[in-house]
Amino acid sequence: MRIDTDQPVRLADYQPTAFAIDTVHLIFRLEADRTEVTAVLKVHARDARDAGPPLVLDGDGLKLKRVSLDGAVLDPADYTATPDMLSIHTIPDRPFELAIETTLDPESNTKLMGLYRSNGTWCTQCEAEGFRCITYFLDRPDVLSVYTVRIEAPAALAPVLLSNGNLAEDGLLEDGRHYAVWHDPWPKPCYLFALVAGDLAAVKDSFTTRSGKAVELGIYVEHGNEDRVAYAMDALKRSMRWDEEVFGLEYDLDVFNIVAVSDFNMGAMENKGLNIFNDKYVLASPDVATDQDYAGIEGVIAHEYFHNWTGNRITCRDWFQLCLKEGLTVFRDQEFSSDMRSRPVKRIADVRTLRSQQFPEDGGPLAHPVRPEVYKEINNFYTATVYEKGAEVIRMLKTLIGDDAFKAGMDLYFKRHDGDAATIEDFIVCFAETSGRDLSGFSRWYSQAGTPTVEVTEHYDAAARRYRLTFVQTVPPTPGQAVKAPAVIPVRFGLVGSNGADMGYDSASGAEVRGDVVVLTEKHHEVVFEGVAEKPVPSLFRQFSAPVKPQIAMPPSDLTFLMRHDRDAFNRWQSASTLAMTMLIAGSHTARNGGDPQVDGSYLDALCDTVGDNRLDPAFRALMLAIPGENDVAREIGENVDPDAIAIAHRAVKAALGSRLAPVLEAALAEAGNTGPYSPDAANAGRRSLVNASIDLLAATGRAEALQRAADHYAGASNMTDRVAALSTLVHRNAPGAEAALNTFIERYGDVPLVVDKWLSIQATAPSPATLDRVKALTEHPLFSFGNPNRTRALVWSFANMNPTQFARPDGEGFLFVAVAVRLLDDRNPQVAARLMTSFRSWRSYEPGRRTRAEAALKRIAEKASLSRDVSDILERTLA
């Protein structure tokens, strides 16, 4: 195994650059087979000096053509150039102009970083360090410059020429070429630079800001997709209005453009004024997109637009501060989606994502703080910890200091740091000032990895009318952090009385109690409530007020009581999930010993009452039916995991639910009825989610009539949501007609790549011993390509991350298949390969046989003669 020997980057070593780049003038001369780039930089030393140090610029695989300083071409003796570095030896002791000419080959750029060409369209991706693939530069987020960009291209190949900012000039050139000049007046780091050139269709609209400024909106797509962008445009306009109304933030350019491309490593990129999107998060119509797709488009459009302030106008000082833009902006897009849809349902969905993606990361070899202190490859830190846990830290801050102080803190942050490259400390001090609180203890959430466990016990003294809650928190050791200080944990709570209503109390002591929030600051806290009329049932961590693992000693009767009565919707769902998890863990142990898993009857009764209550949101009722997934159960078991035993328990519980709840499910199906023409709004999406969850649970019984209902649902589906849900049920239940349904599906949608992804994913996640052979065969299918990140994620990533019994087959062949895919992808696209590598993050939790085979697969990757820095970094930490 070759582990890259580059020195790690450390937060403690941060120093400002010796030079600043005030303006950047870029000239791109695009040709079908190559691109020439001229970068003219206005540079000055940050500190006055008689003789400055050499100017050392970053590069990545560049071909240098020429360097000029103040108009004079430099002799090669005046500089040192390699593909990855340019050092100018002698620098004037005054501001100067440096011109650098490079030659690129976008057509062969399979890494999809820097400038590449996808389906005939030139496109850039510069975050995190892609700009150095275009020209030599001080490629850091704290180097802020004003950009002017001139793009020249053959008009027939690229009638559309786009870059950041406002269009300043365009016109015709000789030989059928044309040009466009774009100017962005707002200083920005180079990672926010963007260019798109190609033959694209444009859908235009406009938005008027609250101050009356007209903004031209454009969404650019491949020809033929124009009728699939209406929802994205509507989401953009709603995002712009919401940001004005909730955060007081107005858009600041004359145009806002979005471009959808099919080959893209990420979901989207917030380049100033020119957002580039994976087309998955732009294109939608009822015949090709599911309700989940529509919600994803709404959330990602909002996320990238909100970056205009939290990321662009205020950017990161260094990449260690990545959560300052990503975690904060995830929080903002979650709030937006909560306002657009159902807040409780959105909260449950976000917590499920956190637990399924971030908790395993926090509990394994890839654990790192929300703000890491060292990295080897920054691309590997675009993680659930930075994004999802980062958002939870912001949410905790809001809970801790209150809505008013939080809003004032955000206002102060925007006022004080507009135009800055900021740090976490810059951010936190704004809230300390507006709240008057000492937030130094709270800041540990940024520096400590690991998911705290909070053990809770209760005691009620009826004679004294006194109720005591004891909290004990433990923050587990993680790589590089063996000992942890206590975290500041806000616990939103209610004391639920026998009538189902929250009880009052006379006073509370032992910890800070403010309204409905207890603030834990030490390892051990006792909170005593006086004047409590009867023994309550505690409803703790309402709304999931902190990203912790609560361990609350509560009898099942209390949990079923909360399922029926808690006014906090999240904790109603959490109570059901806790009971289901207990049964699934016990059932897996029973199955492993050859027994039959059992299901608690009181849980089924309470679930019947809740799901049968048609006063509740259908989407919430559907979530109540969704028991924890097999990966969730494995995470809770933690060690010596047997995925097959978990799968047996999972099937047993689902079958029991389908049988016991059959009358309720049938009633839900009758209640939904015909919803009329498709609409992606929250109410209609909720009804469909309840229908599809009901059909799937009934099919889990294996009864012929239930499987036939699923087949009929597939045949009669009028939208992609119902069609995909029914197809998944048929395939995953190995129902008669499943193969025929797969064939009719791809015959109908084989020319729609994003729908092909759904077809691939459904097959990759089928819990069948034949799935691995099917997935291997699909890698040779004409509709699949390892060169397209979406296809790879749909097939290989889905198999590795969403099919635990087949990825972790006892014979090790699932592990080996993914390892071979990582090796193949490492040469083509290291970022995609590294993300696939994270599928092995929990390999040490398997039982010994699987653990040995997983390690062998990892060592198979290590045998590759030359690994990218992306993959070697993940591999080194995974095997450590």
N, C-alpha and C positions, 0 to 999 in steps of 0.2 A: 504493500500500500504506500502510495506517495502522499504524504501529508504536506501541504504547502508550507514552506518555511518562512513566508512573510510574517513579520512581527505583528502581533495583535495590536489593535488600536484601543487606547485607554482614555476614559473620560478624564482621569487625573492629569493626563499629558496635554490637555487642550491649551493651545496658544492661538491668538489671532494671527492671520496671515501677515507677513511683512509688507505685502503690497495689496492695494485695492484696485479694482477694475471699475472705473466709473461708467464707461459706456462700451457696448459691444455692437459692432456693425458686422452682420453676417451676410455673405453672398453665396447662394447655392446655385450651381449650374448643373441642372439635372439632365442626365442622358439615360437612355434605356440600359446601357451596360456599365455606366459609372457615374459618379458625382464628384464634382470639384467644389471645395469649400474654401472660402477666404474669410478669415476672422480678423477684424481690425479692432484692437483693444486699446482703449485709453487707460493708461496705468500710472499710478503714482505710489510712492512709498508712504506707508502709514505714518512713519516717524521721519522727520527731517534728518538728513545725515549727509556727510560729505561724500562718502563712497558706500553705496548700498551693497547688500549681499547679492549673489546670483538670484535670478528669478527662475524658479523651478516649477514647471507646469505639468499637470497630470495628462497622461494619454492612455489609450487602451487599444493596441493593435493598429496604430495609425501609420499611414504612409505620408511622410513629409515631402512636400515639393519645394517650398521656399519659405524663408523667414526674412522680414524686413523690419528695421527699426528706424522710425521717423523718416520713412521713404527710401532708405538706403538698404539694399539687399545685403544681408550678412554673409560673410565668408564662413564656411563650415568650421573654421578654427575658432570662431566667435561663440559657438554654441555646441552643446552635446545633445544629440537626438537619438532616441531609441523608439520603438513602437509604443512604449509605455511612459516616456518621459521626455521633456524638452527643457534644457537648462541653458539660459542665456547668461554668459559668463560676466559680461561687463554691462552695468546698468547706469544710465545717466542719473545725476543727483537732482533731477527735476522730473515733472510729469512727461511721459513720452507715449508714442504710438507704436504699437507692435502689430505687424501684419503676419499672419500665419496661413499658409496655403497647404491644404491636405487633399488627398484623393481617396474616395471611398468606393466600396462595391456593395451597395445596399441589396442587390439581388441575391447575393450569397450569404447574407447575414441571417443565419438561422437562430441566433440567440435572441433576436427580437429586442435588442437593446441598442441605443444610439439611433442611427438612421437605417431603416430597412424597407424592403419593398414587399408588399403583400397583395396578391391578386391584382398586380399592376398599379397599386397605389403606394407612393412614398409616404412613410410614416415614421415618427420618432417616439421613443420612450426613453426618457433621461433620468427618471428617478429609479435608483438612488444615484448611481454613478455612471449613467449612460452618456452624458454630454462629452466625456473624455473619449468616447468612441467616435466623435464627430470632429473635434479639434482639440488641440492642447489648451488646457485651461486650469485655473485654480478651482477644481471641481469640489467645492464645499458649499454647504448651505448658507454660511455666513458671509459669502462674497456676493454682495448685491449690486446689480448693474442695470442700467437702462438699455434695452435692446431695440435695434432697428434691423430688420431682416428683409433682404431682397432675394426673391426666388425667381429663377429663370428656368423655363422648361419648354419642350415641344407642346404646342397648344393642342395637338391631336391626342397626345398621351396624357396630358394633365391640364385640362381646361380649368380646373379648380386649383388655386394656389392659396394656401392659408398659413397664417402664423399667429403669434400672440398679438394682442392689442387691437389697434384700429388700423383699417386700411388707409394708407397715406397716398398711394399712387399705384397705377397699373397701366399697361399699354402693350403694344406689339413690338416685336423685334424682327430681325431678318430671319430668313430660312424657316418660316413657320413657327417661330418661337414667340413666347410672350413672357411678361414679367409682372410681379406684384411686389410692392413694398409695404411692409407692416411695421408699425411703431407702437411699442408699449411704453407709456410714460411712467409706469410704476416700477421702481427698482425691484429686481427679483433675483433669486439664485438661479444658477444654470439648470438645475434639475427641473425647473418649471418652463424651460424653453420647449416649444413645440413647432413642428412643421408637418403639413399634410399637403400632398400634391397628387392629383389623379383625376380620373373621369368619374365624378360622383354626382348623384342627384341631390338637390337641396330642397328642403321643406322649410319655408320661412314663416315667421310670425313676429310679433312685437310685444314689448312689455313697457308700461309706463311706471316709473318709480314713484314713490310717495312725494318726491320733490318736483315731479312733472317731467323728468327726463325720459326721452324715448330711447329704448334699447332695441336694436334689431337682433332677433333670435334666428339662428339657423341650425338645422340638424342635417348633416350630410351622410348619405348612405349609398350603397351600391344600387345601381339602377334596378328597378323592380321592387324595391323595398319601401318605396315612398308611403304606401298605404299602411305601413306598420310602425309609424313613428308618432301617431297622434297622442298616444298615452304618455310617451316620454316628453313631448312638448308640453302637455298639460301639467305633468309632474314638475317640469322646470318652472313654469309660471307660478304654480302653487308654492314651490320652494322659495322663489324670489319674494313673493308676498309675505310668506310666513316669516322669513328672516327679518323683514322690515318690522312686522308686527310684534314679534316675540323678542328679538335681540336688537332691534333698531338699526339694522345694517342694510345699507343700500348698495346696489351694484354701481360700479365705478368706471365702466368703459361704455363705448357707443354700441358695441356688438358683443354678443355671447354666442359662440359656436360650439357645437358638439359634432364629432365625427365618429361613426361606428365602423370598426374594422373587424375582420373575422379572425385574424391571427394576432393575439394579444396575450401577454403573460399574466396580466392582472385583470381585475374587474373594470377599472377605469382609472384615468389620470387627470388631475385637477389643473393642468397647465393653464396659466393665466389667460382667460378669455377664449381658450381653445381646448376644451376638454376632449380627450380621446378615450373612447369607450370600446370595450369588448362588445360586439354587437348583441351579445346575450342580454345586456342591460339597456338596450334601446329598442329592439324590434319586438313588436307584440301585436297580435290580433287574435280574436277568439279561436280561430281555426288552428293556430300554431303555438299559442302561449297559454300556460296554466295560470291560475290565480296566484300561485307562488311566484311565477315569472313576473306578473304585473306588480306584485308587492316588492319584488327585488328591484325592478326598474325604478319604482317610486323611491325606494330607499337609497339606491346608488346614485340616481340623478341628484337627489337632495344632498347626499354626502359630498359629491364632487363640487356642487355649487357652493355649499357652505364653506368649503375650503377656501373660497375667494377671500374670506377674512381669517379663518382659523387654519392657516397654512400658507397663504399667499401674501396678503397684506402684513400679517405677522407670521414669520416663518421660524424654523428651528435654527438655533445657533450652531448645532452640530447634530449628527445623527443619533447621539445618545438621547436627545430630546424628542425623538420621533413621536412618542406618545402625546407630546404637547399639541401636535396637530392631528394625529390620527385618533387617539383616545377621545380627545375633546370633540372632534367632528363626528365620531361614531355616536357619542352622547347626543349631539345635536340632531343627527339624522334619526336616532331612536325617538327623540321627543317629537320630531316632525311626524313620523309615521304613527306615533301614538295619538297625535291630534287628528290625523287624517282617518284613522281607523279606530279600533277598540284598544284603549290603553291597557286594560288587564290582559287581553289576549296577546298584545305586542310584548308586554313585560314577560309573560310566561315563555313566549317564543325566544326572546333574547336570553333568558336564563337557561333554557334548554341548550341553546347554542354555546353559551359560556361553559356549561358543565360538560358538554360532549367534546368541545375542542380545547378549551383553555385549561380546565381542571386536569386532564391527562398530561398536558404540557407542563403544568406546574408541579406535577407529581412524578416526573420522570427525568431522564438525563438531559433533556433540553430545557429544563426550567431556567428562567432568568427573571430578574426584576422588571417591573414596568419600565423603569429607566435602567437599562443595563449599564455596567461600568466598563465592560470590555467586549469587543467583538473582533472576529477574524474576517467575516464576510457579512457586510451590512444587509445584503439581500435576504439573509436567513433570519433577520430580526423583524421582518414584516409578519408578525405572529399574532395569534389570538391573545397573548398576554399584552402586547402593546395596544392592540385595537380594542378587544372586548373587555379585558380586565382594566385597561386604561379608561374606558368609558365608565365602568363601575366605580372607579376611584372618583371620577368627577361627580357621579350621582351621589356617592357617599358624602362628598364635600357639601353638596347642596342640602342633603338631609341634615348634616351636622350643623351648619351655620344658619339654615333657614332660607326660604325663597327670596326674601327682600335683600338680605346681605349677599346672597349669591348673585342676584341680578346686578346689584351695585358693584360687586367685584368684577363681573364680566365687563360692565361699562368702563370701569377703571382700567382694566386690562387693554381694551381696545383703544382707549384714549391715550394711555401711557406708552404703549408699545407698537402703535401703528407704524409700519415701516421698519421694524426691528427684526433681528434674528434673536429670538428670546430663549430663555431657559425655564425649567420647571420652577426654579426659585423666583424668577420674575413673575411667574403666574401666581404662585401660592401667596406671595406677599400682598398681592392686590386683595385677596380675600381675608387675609389676616387684618389688613387695615379696615376694610368695610365691616367686618364682624367683630373686631376687637378681641379676637381669640388668638391664643398661641397655637399655631398649627404645626409646630416642629414635630410633635409626636405623630400627627396625621401624615406627615411627609414620609414616614417609614414605608407607607404603601408603595412609594416610588422606588425605594432602595432595597426592599426585601422581597425575595421570591418565595413561593410556596403559598398554599391555600390554608389559612388558619382553620383549625377545628375548635368549635365552641361547645363544650359540654354543659348542659343545663339540667339542674335538679330543682325541685320545688318542695315547699312544705307549707301547710296551712294550719294555723292555730285557731280553731273555731271559737274557743273561749275568749281569746284576745282579739279576734277579728283581724288577725295579722297574717299576711301572706308573704313568703320569702322565696325569691328566685336566686339561685347561686349559679354564677357563670365562671367557667374555667376555660381559658383559651390556651391553645398550643399551636405554635407555628413550627411546622416540621423542618428539619434540615434539608437543604437543597445543594446541588453542586456549587462548591465555593463558599457556602454560607452554612456552617454547621450550627451556629448559635444565633438565635433571633430574639429581638426585643418584642415585648407585647405590642400588638397593633391597636390603633384607635378604631373601635368598631361601633357604629351606630345601630342600635337594635330598635326597629320600629315595632311596637307591640300593642296588644289589646288584651284585656282580661275579660273573657267571655263568660257570662252567667248562664244559669240553667234555662233562662228564657231565650237564649240565643243572642242577646244584646250585650254590648260592651258594658262592663261594670265601672262604677266610679270608686274612688278611694279618697281618704282624707289627706294623706301625705305619703311621700316616698323618701327614703334615705339610703345611703350606702354607695351611691353613684350619682352622677349627674342625670337627672330625669327632667326632660323638657317636653311638655305636652305628651305626645305618644312615642317619644324616643328616649331610650336609655343609652347613655354613652359609656362604653367600656374602654378603659385606658390601661388597666393592669391585667396581669395574668389571672388574678382571682378577684371577683366582685360579688358581693351580696347586696341585693336590692330588697329592701323591706317596705311593703305597702301596708299602711295602717288604715283601719276602718273599712275592711273588705267584708261585705255582708255574708258571703258564702264562698265556698271553695270554687275558684274560677277554673276555667280551662284556658291555659295560656296560649295566645296566638302570637308567636314570636317571629322576628325577621319578616314582618309583613312587607309586601312589595319587594321581597328579597333585598333588604336594606343594606346588606354587606355581602361581598363575595366570599363567603365562608362555608364550612360544612357544619351545620348545627347537629348536635347529638342530644336530643331531648328525650328524657325518660318519660314517655307518655304511653298509657295503655291504649290498645286499639279502639276501645270505646270512646276515648277522647278524640282520637283522630277521625273516627266516623262522625262524631258530633260536629267537629269543625268542617268536615266535608259538607254537612247539611246546613250549617248555620253561620259560619264565619263571614262577617261582612267584607273581609278582605278577600277578593277573588283569587289573588295569587295563593294565599294560604289554604283556600278550599282545594285548589288544584294540588298544592304541595302535600296536603294531608293525604289525598288519594294516592299521590305518587309515592309517598313514604310507605304506606301500607302495601302497595303493589311491589315496591322494591324489597321489602321484608319477605314477602311471599316468594318472589323470584330468587332471592339468595337462598332461602331455605329449600326451595324447590330444586335448585341446581345441585345443592348438596345431596338431597334425596335421590335425584336422578343419577348422580355420580356413583351412588351406592346401590343402584339398581331398583330403587323404589319409584313410586308414582307421586309427582308433585301434587300438593293440595292447595286449595284456594279457600280463603276465609269467607264464610257466608255473610258475616256482618258487613264486610267490605262490599260484597256484591249487592247487598240490600241498599247500602248508602249510595252506591253508584247508580242503582236503579232510580232512587229518589232524585238524585241530582240531574242525571241525564234526561229523566222523564219530565223535568220541570221546564215547560215550554215558555216560561217567563224569562228564562236565562238566554243569553246570547248563544245562538247555535254554534258559533265558532268556539266559545268556551266549553260548551257541552262536548264538542268533538275532541277538544284537548283533554277533557276528563277521561275520555275513552282510550287515550293514547298512553299505554303503560310504558315504563322506562324501556329503552332499547337494550339489545344484548350487550353492546359496548358499554352502556351505562352500568349495567349489572357487573360486568367484568371490572370496571373501574372501582366500584364499591367493594367487591371482593378483594381486590388489590394484589393478591399473591396466589400462586399455585392455581391459576385460572384454567378451567377446562371449557372452551367455547361450546363444545358439543353438549355438555350437561346444561349449560345456560340456555342453549337453544331448545332443549327438551322442555325445560321449565317454562320458557317463553311461550312455546306452542301450547302447553297445557293451560296456562293462565288465559291466553287469548281464546282458546276453545271454550273454557269455562265462562268467560265473559259473553261470548257469542251465544251460548246456550241459555245462561241465566237471564241475560238482558234481551233475549229475542223479542218479547212483547214490546219492550221499550224501544228497541231499534226499529221494529216494524212501525210503531207509532211515529217515530221520528221521520221515517221514510214517507209515511202518509202525510205527515204535517208539512214536509217540504213541498211535495206536490210538483207541479210544473211552475218553475220560476219565471217562465217567459223568456224573451230575448236575453242573450248573455250580457251581463254587465260585470266588470271587475270590482265594483264597489264592495265595501266591507260586508254589508248585509247579505248580498247575494253570494259572495265568496264564503261567508260563514255557513249559509244553508248548504252549499255544495260540500263543504268540508264535513258537515255532519252526515250528509247522505253517504258520502264515500267512506267515511269511517264506519258507518253502520253496515254497509254492504261488505266491507272487508272483514269486520268482526263476525258477521254471520257466516261468511265463507270459511273463517278459521275453524268452524265446527266440522268442515269436510262434508257436510250434507249435500247431496246431489242438487237439491232444489236451491240451496244457497249459492252453489257454484254456477248454476244455470242463471240465477239472477245477475251475477257478475257478468256473465257472458252476454246477457240481454242488455245490461247497462252499457257494455262496450259497444255493442252493435247499434244501440239507439242513441249514443252520445251525440250531442249537438255542439260540443265545445271540447277543447283539448284537455281541460281540467278533468272532466269526467272520463274522457277516453283514456288518458294516461293512468288515472287511478284504477279503472277497471282492468286495463291491460296488466298493470302491476299485480293486482290481486290474482288474476288468472295465472300468470307466469310463476309468481311466488308460491301459489298453492298447488302448482303442477296440475292445474285443472284440465279436463278434456277441452280441446279446442284452443289451448294456449298457443301452440305452435302456429296454428292457422291464423290466429289473431296477430301474432308477431309479423307474419308474412303480409297480411293485408295492411297492417300499419306501415311497414316500410315501403310497400308498393305505392301507397298513397303519398307518403311524405319523404321519400328518398331524395327529393331535390331541395329539401329545406334543412340545411345543416343543423340548425339549433334543435330541430325535432329529431334528427338522426341521433343527437346526443341523448335524448330521452330513451330512444330505442336501445341504444348501447347500454345505458345505465341500468335499465330494467333487467337486462340479461345478466349484466355483471354482478348484480346484487341478489340474484336468485339463490336461495339457500339449498342448492342441489349439488351432490357429488359430481355431476356432469358439468357444472358451471365453469370450472377451470379450463377444460378442453374447449368449451364453447368460446370462452374469452380469448384463448390462444388463436382459435380459428378466426375470430372477429378482427384480430390484429392484421389479418391478411385480407380482410374485406375491402372492396374498392372504396367504400364510403368512410373507411378509417384511415387516419394518417398520424404517425407519431410526430409529424412536423406541425400539427395544429394543436395548440394547448387545450382547446375545448374538447376535441375528440379524445385526447389522452386522459384528461380529467374524467370525462364521462365513462370511459371504459376501465382504464387501469387504476386510476385513483379510487373510483367507486368500488371496484373489486377489493382493493386493499383496505379501505377505510369503512366500508358499509356492508361487508360480507364476512363477518368474523369467523364463521365456521370454515369457510373455504379459503380465505387468506391464511388462516392458522390451521390448515389441514394437518392431521397427525403425521403424514408422510413428508411434510416440509415442502411439498411441491408448490404450494401457494406462495410461500416466502421466496422460493427460488425464482418463480416467474417474475415477481416484482423486482427482485434483485437484478435479473437480466434486463428488465425494462429500464431500471436506473442506469445501468452501464451503457445501454444504447442511447438513452436520452442525454447522458452526460456530455457526449461529444457534440450533440446537436443543440441542446438548450439546457445549460446547467441549472438555470432557475427552476424549470419544471422538474428536472431530475431531483434537485434538492428537496422540493416540496413533496415529491413522491417518497423520498427517503424517510420523511417524518412518520410514515406509516409504521415504522419499526420502533417508535418512541417507547412503547410499553412492552417490549419483547421480554424483559426480565420478569414480568408478572405472570407469564405462562407456567404451566406445570413443566416438570423437568424435560420431558421428551420434546415438547414443542419449543421450549427455551433453547435446547441444544440445536434444533434445526433452524431456528431463527438466527442464532449466532453464526451458524455455518453459512447462511445466506448473506449475512452482513460481511463475513470474511470473503465471500465470493466477490462482492463489490470491491473490497479492499485489494483484491488481486489484480485489478485493472492497473495497467502500467502507469497511466497518467490520469489522475482524477482532477476535476476542476476544483477551484477553491470552494465553490458553493457546496459541492457534495462532500469533499474531504472534511470540511468543517462540521457538517451534520454527522458524518460517519464517526469522526474522532470523538465527538461528545456522546454519541449513542453507545459506543463501545467502552467508554471510560468507566 
